[in-house]
Amino acid sequence: MFPKETKFLVIDDFATMRKIIKKVLSELGYTNVTEADDGATGWPLIQQAHASNEPFQFVISDWNMPQMQGIDLLKHCRADARFKALPFMLVTAESEQKQILEAAKAGVSNYVVKPFNSVTLKQKLEQVYAKVSTSTAKAA
């Protein structure tokens, strides 16, 4: 699993959903969590954190948001060499195959369908960690 000091960015236009995700992360031992209310707010935060040498190490973003959707934020991250490998999980009420495929093509690390519970989120984080640690080992 990711180290307890992992720096998370949780992006959702509903404060209640951000609180739920933050609470689950806290239960898993993660306390370094920043919140944003949509992709347009999250994107500058990602860039600023990187510029200050304190980059986010994991993004959990809702798909459907005003101004900039989560899928668009994911595409921004994957198009920028600095954030190509940033673990990025999309959270959505949509479970259509078309959307799942779009997210996979865009380079999503994992996908969680609402409603979900803490066990599901923990499993998804573990799956992302397994992918990240495997790709890091291959690169070494």
C-alpha positions as CSV (number, residue, x, y, z in Angstrom):
1,M,0.0,0.0,0.0
2,F,1.1,3.6,-0.5
3,P,3.1,5.2,2.4
4,K,1.0,6.9,5.0
5,E,2.5,10.3,4.1
6,T,1.3,10.1,0.5
7,K,-0.1,13.4,-0.7
8,F,-3.6,13.1,-2.1
9,L,-5.7,15.5,-4.1
10,V,-9.5,14.8,-3.9
11,I,-11.6,16.6,-6.5
12,D,-15.4,16.5,-6.5
13,D,-18.0,19.3,-7.0
14,F,-20.0,17.9,-4.0
15,A,-18.4,18.7,-0.6
16,T,-20.2,15.7,0.9
17,M,-18.4,13.3,-1.5
18,R,-15.1,15.0,-0.8
19,K,-15.7,14.5,2.9
20,I,-16.6,10.8,2.4
21,I,-13.4,10.1,0.4
22,K,-11.3,12.1,2.9
23,K,-12.9,10.1,5.8
24,V,-12.1,6.8,4.1
25,L,-8.5,7.9,3.4
26,S,-8.2,9.0,7.0
27,E,-9.4,5.6,8.2
28,L,-6.7,4.0,6.0
29,G,-4.1,6.2,7.7
30,Y,-3.8,9.0,5.1
31,T,-4.0,12.5,6.4
32,N,-2.2,14.6,3.8
33,V,-5.3,15.3,1.7
34,T,-6.1,18.5,-0.2
35,E,-9.5,19.2,-1.8
36,A,-10.7,20.9,-4.9
37,D,-14.2,21.4,-6.2
38,D,-13.6,20.7,-9.9
39,G,-10.9,20.1,-12.5
40,A,-10.5,23.8,-13.2
41,T,-9.5,24.3,-9.6
42,G,-7.6,21.1,-9.3
43,W,-5.3,21.6,-12.4
44,P,-3.5,24.7,-11.0
45,L,-3.2,23.0,-7.6
46,I,-1.4,20.0,-9.3
47,Q,0.9,22.4,-11.1
48,Q,1.6,24.6,-8.1
49,A,2.3,21.6,-5.8
50,H,4.8,20.2,-8.4
51,A,6.5,23.6,-8.8
52,S,6.9,23.9,-5.0
53,N,8.6,20.4,-4.9
54,E,5.7,19.0,-2.9
55,P,3.8,17.2,-5.7
56,F,0.6,15.3,-5.3
57,Q,1.2,11.6,-5.3
58,F,-2.3,10.5,-6.0
59,V,-5.4,12.2,-7.5
60,I,-9.0,10.9,-6.9
61,S,-11.4,12.8,-9.1
62,D,-15.1,12.8,-9.8
63,W,-15.9,12.4,-13.5
64,N,-18.9,14.7,-13.9
65,M,-18.1,18.2,-12.7
66,P,-18.8,21.8,-14.0
67,Q,-16.0,23.8,-15.7
68,M,-13.6,20.9,-16.2
69,Q,-14.6,17.3,-15.9
70,G,-12.4,14.6,-14.3
71,I,-11.8,12.9,-17.7
72,D,-10.5,16.2,-19.1
73,L,-8.2,16.7,-16.1
74,L,-6.9,13.2,-16.5
75,K,-6.1,14.0,-20.2
76,H,-4.3,17.2,-19.1
77,C,-2.2,15.2,-16.7
78,R,-1.3,12.5,-19.2
79,A,-0.4,15.1,-21.8
80,D,2.0,16.8,-19.5
81,A,5.3,14.9,-19.0
82,R,5.5,15.9,-15.4
83,F,2.2,14.1,-14.5
84,K,2.2,11.2,-17.0
85,A,2.8,8.7,-14.2
86,L,0.7,10.4,-11.5
87,P,-1.7,7.8,-10.1
88,F,-5.2,9.0,-11.0
89,M,-8.5,7.4,-10.0
90,L,-11.8,8.5,-11.4
91,V,-15.0,8.2,-9.3
92,T,-18.3,8.3,-11.0
93,A,-21.9,7.2,-11.0
94,E,-21.5,6.1,-14.6
95,S,-20.8,2.5,-15.2
96,E,-21.3,2.4,-18.9
97,Q,-18.7,0.3,-20.8
98,K,-18.1,3.3,-23.2
99,Q,-17.0,5.5,-20.3
100,I,-14.8,2.9,-18.8
101,L,-13.1,2.4,-22.1
102,E,-12.6,6.1,-22.6
103,A,-11.0,6.4,-19.1
104,A,-8.7,3.4,-19.9
105,K,-7.6,5.0,-23.2
106,A,-7.0,8.3,-21.4
107,G,-4.6,6.5,-19.0
108,V,-6.7,6.2,-15.8
109,S,-5.0,4.2,-13.0
110,N,-8.3,2.9,-11.7
111,Y,-12.1,3.6,-11.7
112,V,-14.6,3.5,-8.8
113,V,-18.4,3.5,-9.4
114,K,-20.6,5.3,-6.9
115,P,-21.9,4.3,-4.5
116,F,-18.8,2.6,-3.0
117,N,-17.6,1.7,0.5
118,S,-14.3,2.0,2.3
119,V,-13.4,-1.7,1.4
120,T,-13.9,-1.0,-2.3
121,L,-11.8,2.2,-2.2
122,K,-9.0,0.4,-0.3
123,Q,-9.0,-2.4,-2.9
124,K,-8.8,0.1,-5.7
125,L,-5.9,1.9,-4.0
126,E,-4.1,-1.4,-3.5
127,Q,-4.6,-2.3,-7.2
128,V,-3.1,1.1,-8.2
129,Y,-0.2,0.6,-5.8
130,A,0.5,-2.8,-7.3
131,K,0.6,-1.3,-10.8
132,V,2.8,1.6,-9.7
133,S,5.3,-0.5,-7.8
134,T,5.5,-3.0,-10.6
135,S,6.2,-0.3,-13.2
136,T,8.7,1.3,-10.9
137,A,10.5,-2.0,-10.4
138,K,10.6,-2.5,-14.2
139,A,12.1,1.0,-14.7
140,A,14.8,0.4,-12.2
